[in-house]
């Protein structure tokens, strides 16, 4: 057992042997006060000091959420608590010596699911191999983290639609104050996350209150464009009230409804949104035009917010394959080209322009895509890849402006993960979330087995873990084994496969199509 004294009180952790080294871990540390009772739908408050020694040898509860259905093979049901969910886990090679780089993991799950205690996010192997202090955090999910209530309950709830992000900021403030006790360097903090966790990071990059809380960012399958305008947030609130059996006049009852009732309404809302989408259903998202998020994140990035943060960003080649292969078919479903057109429309591509996307994909593949290939690629490009390119373009524009004066701009690096999963006869390809076990060195974990099937190349995991650690330590993912230049005007992109290689602007024709169409005047 390991005892440490922090500004909030003493904690007791445990140690474990991993890959021949000893790692110390402290699990379930509260970084904020309970977000329940009078604090429901309100910003987080700092954690109160405690007396005695807090037992941090087991993970804390997850944020309230519905069970995953269907649950991925190898996963275990999550235990949640509204009161105790704002906690974090820490893995450290040692608590003494020079401060080590700090890597803060923000989990994904469509802003509806997930926890820092999920087996795939166990940080012991990454902390050991990379020599970093690894922190994983929980944050509020679903309605409790994103429901817009300012118009109904008043200014005290002005940021209720962005509480998940405010939770993350509070965790980063806790880390800045306390991580030195655990062997970390508070002046070298990298946030990294996948899917919704990466989208949260993309949003944090555009939040003025986040400046100075992290120095580098890694976005795995994320975007800075996942937010709702006011009218969409209001529509979701109206639907949610209806599903709770409430209306605007009785909205205050949301503050005292049992959390289980909120989750029932949330599940019904999820089903309704899923029926309307051929891509990834996302009923809850941050809202712009609020105190914490006054402008769309991409616009704030262009304006120079977090200008000096280094960025590593990438996507998996087949981000949309789960949505294509796993979504139950319905008799009313249109054919694949029309489904793809509907997905592209959500990204601002008019139906009349969808044929141009098909032509660009045909150029990339050197053949005409099948229906499933067309839909999968449309999802990957609309939801993940082209938003990533847009963020890189915004950062490049900011760097050019910085060259005329101001703070030095952060560096930008890009990747494309292309190793194909053997699952389902290879139908999933380089699917969404497949990169996670490579980064965390969990290729043999039960949670990864469905996708890796014991065939994942360990050298690729070594290369990715080393690159992520190098980036956290120095601001560049390049290592002695993997030369990795900045993105730059050539759009240098590391293709991560069994044999990593560098390419300039992969899938260029699709990027150029999106850029050209988005520059056209609205019809």
N, C-alpha and C positions, 0 to 999 in steps of 0.2 A: 504494500500500500504506500501511496505517496501523499503527503500532506503539504498544502501550499496555503499561504495567506494572501488573499486578494483584497482590494478596497471594499468589496461587499461582505467579506467574511472568509473563513477558512473552508477549504474543500479537500475531500479525500478522493483520490483517484486510484487507478490500478495500473499494472504494467503487464506487458505481454511480449513474447518472443515472436518476431516475424522476419522471415528471410535472413535468419542468423543474427539479428540485432534486437535490442530491447527498445520498445516504444512505450511511452507513458500516455495514458488516456484519461480524460476527465469528461464524463458524459452527463448530459441533462442539466447543465448549468443554466439557471434563469438569467437572461440578459435584460428582461423587462418585467414590470409588474403584471399581475393577471389581467388579461384583456376581456374580462367577464364582468357581470353585474353592471355597475355604473359606468364601466369602461368599455362595454360592448359598443361597437361601431365608432369608437373614438380612438385618437392617436395613442400609441404606446406611451407608458410612463416608465421612467428608469426603475430598475430593480431596487428594492429596499434591502439594506444590509440585514444579515441574519446573524444569529448568535450560535455558538457551538460550531461543530464541523459538519458541513453539508456532504452527504454521501453522494459521490458522483461516479459510482462504479457501474451504473446501469443507465440506459438511455431514458430521456424524458418522453412524455407523451407527444403525439403528433397533433396538428391542428384538426379540429372537427372536419370530418369528411365522410362521404358515403363509401361503401366497399367498392373496390375495383371490380368491374364486371364486363368481360371475363378477366379474372386476375391472371397475369402472366405466370407461366410455370415457374415454380421455385420460390415464389413470393409468399410472405406470411401476412395474415391480417394485421392491420395497424391499430394500436391502442391510442385513442385520442382523448383530449381533455380541453375544453374551452379555457379553463382557468390556468392550466399549466403548460400550454403549448409553446410559449415563447422562450425556448431554451436552445442551447447550442452544445455541440460536442467538440472536443479538442484532442488531437493526437500530436505528440511532440517527441522528437528523438531525445531531447534532454531539456531540462529547465534552466541550465546554467550555461555559461560561455557566451560568446558574442551572439547578438540577436539574429535569429534565422528568418529567411523570407516567410511571410504568412500567406497562405492560400485559403480563401474563404469560399466554400462551395454553397451555391444556391440551387436547390433541387428543382426539377421540373415536375410536370403533371398537369398541364393545361390550366394551371391556377385553380385546380379542383382537388388534386390528389398529391400524395407524396409526403415524405418525412425525412429528416436528417438521420433517422435510425435505420433506413432501408439498407439491406445487406450490401447492395452494390456500391453504397457510398461510405462503407467502412474505410476510414482514412489511414489505417495502420501501415499498409504496404506502400502507399504513395509517400507518406511522411518519412518512412524508413529509407526508401530508395532515393527520394529526392532531397532528403536533408532539410525539409521544410516543416513548419508548424501548420497543421491542417485543421481548419475549423469548418464545421457544417452547421447550418442554421435552419430553424423552422420559422415559418411566418404564417399569418392568417390566410385562409383559402376561401374560395367561393364567395358566397354572400357576405360572410363575416369579414372578408378582406377587401371586397370590391363593390358592395351595393351602394349606389348613389342615393343619399338621403338628405342632402343639404336643402333641397327645395321643400321637403316635407317636415323636417325636424329642426331646421334653423342652422345658423352659422357654426354652432359647436360641432356640427357634423359635416362641415364644409369639405373635409378630406376623407369622408367615409369610403369613397370609391378608390382611394389609394392607400388604404391602411396596410396592405401587404408590403408595399414599398417603404412605407414609414417604419414598419417593423424591421425591415432589412437595414435601414439607416440607423435605427436604434442599436441593432446588433453590431454594426460597424463602429458606432461610438463606444460601445462596451469594449470591443476589441482594441480600439485605440487606447483606452484607459488601462486595460488589464493584461494584454497579451504579453507584455514584457515579463510578467511573472511566470509565464509558461515557456519562456525561451524564445519568444518571437520578437521581431523588429516592427514596432508600430509605424515606422516610416517606410516600410516596404511591404505593402499589402496588395495582394492581387485577388480580385473577385473572379470566380469562374463558375459557370453553370451551363446547363443543357436544356433545350426546349424552352419551357416557360421560365426556367431559371435564367437562361441566356436572354430571353425577352425582357425579364426584369432588369438585367444588367444593361441592356440597350436603353431601357427607360431611365435607369439611374444615371446613365451618361448625359441625359438631357434634363436632369433635375438640379437646379442650382444648389439645393441644400446638401447634395452629395459631394460637392467639391472639397478635396482634401482628405476624404475618408478612405479613398483607395487610389493607388498609383498606377495599377495595370489592370486590364480586363481581358478575360478569355470568354468568348461567346461561341458555344457549340450548338449549332442549329437554332440560332436566335435572330432577333430583329429589333430595331428601334421603332417599329411602326405598329406595334400591337397596343392599341388604345382605342377608346371610344370617344366620339364627339358628344357634346351634351345631349343632343336629341336621342341618340342611340342609348345612352345610359339611362335617360328618363324612361324610354320604352321598356328596357329590361326591368327597371324598378316597378313599373306598372304591372308587368307580367308576374313578377315575383310576389307582389302584394296579392294579386288575384289568386295565385296558387296557395298562398297562406290563408285565404279566406278573409282578406282585409281589403281596404281601399284607402284612398288618401286621408280620409277623415279619421281612420283608425290605425294609421301607420305607426303611431307611437307604441302600439302593442308589440312591435318587433323587438323592442328593448327588453321585454320580459317573457316572450314566448320561449318554451323549452327549446334548447338547441336541436333536439331531435326533430321537432316540427319544422324548424328552418331547413334541416337537411332533407326532409321529405319534399318540401317545396322545391328545393334546389335540384333534387333528382328529377322531378317532373319538368323543371325548366330545361335541364340538360337533355332530356328526351325530346322535348319540343324543338330545341335548337339543332340537335343532331338530325332530326328528320328533314330539316331545311338545308342541310349541308352535305356536299359530296367530299369535302375536305376534312379539316379538323374542327369539330364543334368547340367554340370558345365563348360560352355564355357570359363569362366574367372577365373584364379587362379594366385596366386603369382608365381614368377619365381626364381629359385635358380641360384647361380653363378653370383649374382649381388652385388653391393657394400653393400646393407643393408641386404642381405640374401645370404651370401657366400656359405653356406652348407645347405643340407636338415635339417629342424628343428630337427628331431629326432636325427640326428648325432650330432648336436650342443648340444642338451640336454645331450646326452651320454658324451660329452666332458666337461660338467659341467656348461654350460651357464644357468643362473638363477637357479643354484643349490639350493639356500636357499629359493626359493618360495614354499609356501605350496600349495598343489593341491587337489581339490575336483572334481572328474570327474565321469560321468555316462552317460547311454543311456536309451532310452525307449525300452521296449521289442519288439515292432512292428514298428521299425523305417521305414520299407519299405512298410507299408500298403498303404499309399497314392499313391506311384508309381505303385503298383499292381492294386488298385481299381479304380484309377482316370485316368490312362493313356489310351487314346483311342486305341482300338485294330485296327490292320491292317491285311489285307489278307495275307501279307507276314510274319507275326509273326510266329516264330517256336513254338513248344510246350513248356510247362513250364520248363521241365528239361533242354532243350537247352538254354532257356532264363537265367535260373539260372547259367548254365555253362558259358555263356557269361559274366554275372555279376562277377562271381568268377574269370574269366580270367583277368578282370580289376584289381583285387587285387593280381595277381601273381599266381593264382591257375590254373595249366594247365588243359585243358579239360579232359585229361586222369585221372586226380586226382579228378574230380568233384564227382564221385561216392563215394569217401571217405567222402566228405562233407555230402552227403545224408545219409550215414551210421551213421555219428556222430549226425546229427539232429534226426535220428530215435531213437538213444539211449536217447537223451534228452527228446523226446516226449513220449518214450515208445510205439511208434507205427510209422508206415510209414506215412510221411507227404503227404498231398494233393499237387497238382501242385502249387496252389497259396501259400500255406504255405512254400513250398520249395523256391519259388522265393522271397517271402517276407523276409524270414530268410536270404537268400543269400545277399540281399541288406543290411539288418540290420547289418550283420556281416562284409561284405566287406567294406562298406562305413563308418560305425560308431563303432560297438562294438569291433571288433578285433583291429582296429587302437587305440582305447582307451586302450585296454590291452597292446598294444605295447608301448604306452607312459608310462604306469605304470611300465612295465618291464624295460624300459630305465631309468626311475627315480630310480627304485630299484637298478640297477647296479651303477648309479651315487652315491647313498647313500652308497653302499658298498665301493666304492672307496674313498668317503669322510671319511669313518671310519678310513682310513689309513693316514689321514691328510687333512688339508684344512678347509674351512668353514663348519659349521654344515648344513646338508642337510635339505630341507624342508620336511614336513610330507605329506603323501598321503592317500586319502580317496576315496572310490568308492561307487557307488549306481547303482541300476537297478530299473527303474520306471515301474511298472506293472499294475497299475489301468487301467481298460479297459473302453474306451469311449462307451457309448450306441448308438452313432451315426451309421446310416446305418445298424441297426440291429446288432450292435456289430462287424461288419466286419473290422473296423479299429483297434480294440484292443487298446493297449497302444501305440498310434500312435505318430509320429513325432510332436513336438511342444505342445503336450498335457500337459507337465509339466509346461509350462510358466504361465498359470493362477493360478496354485497352488503356485508358488513362489511369484508372484506379488499380490496375494490375490484378484484375479479378477474372481472368479468362476462364478459370476452372471453377468459379463460384456457381452454386445451384441456380442463382438468379440469371446467370449468363448462359447456362448450358443449352437452353432452347435455341439461342441464336448462334452460339459458337460451335456446338456439337463436337468439342474437343479438337477442332481443326484450326482454331485461330492462331496465326503466327506470333509466337512470343517475341521475335525480334521487332515486330511492328509495335507491340506494346512497350517494349524497352525504348524504342525511338520516340514514341509519343510521350511517355512519362518523362523521359529526359528532356524533350523539347519544352513541355509545359513547365518543368522545374527550371530550366534555363531561362525561360521567359520571365518567370516569377523572380528569379534572382537578378537578372541583368537587363531585362527589357527586350531581349531578342531570343527567339526559340532555336537559334542555330547552336549546334554542338559540334564537337570534333568529328562525329560520325555523320552529321546531317547539316550541310551548308544550306542556310535558309535566308535568302535576302529579303529586304523589305518589299512590300507590295508594289509601290511606286507606279510610274507611268506605264511600265510594261505589264502591270497587273500580275506580278509573280505569284504563283500559287503552288504550294506544296501538295502534290497528289499523294495521299497516304494509303498505300497498298502494301502487299507483301514486300515489294521493292519500291520504297518511296522515290519519287522523282519530281523535279521541278518543271512546271509548265507556265507559259505566259498566256494568261487570259483563256483558260479552258472553257469550252462551250460558248465561245465568243459570239456566235450568231444569235443565240438566245438573249444574251445581255444586250446586244445592240438593238434587237427587236424591242425589248422592254423600254430601253432608253428612248428610242425614236417615237414609240407610241405615246409614252407619257409626256413627251414634249409637244405633241399635237394639241391644238386648241380643242376644247370640249365641243362636241357636236350638239 
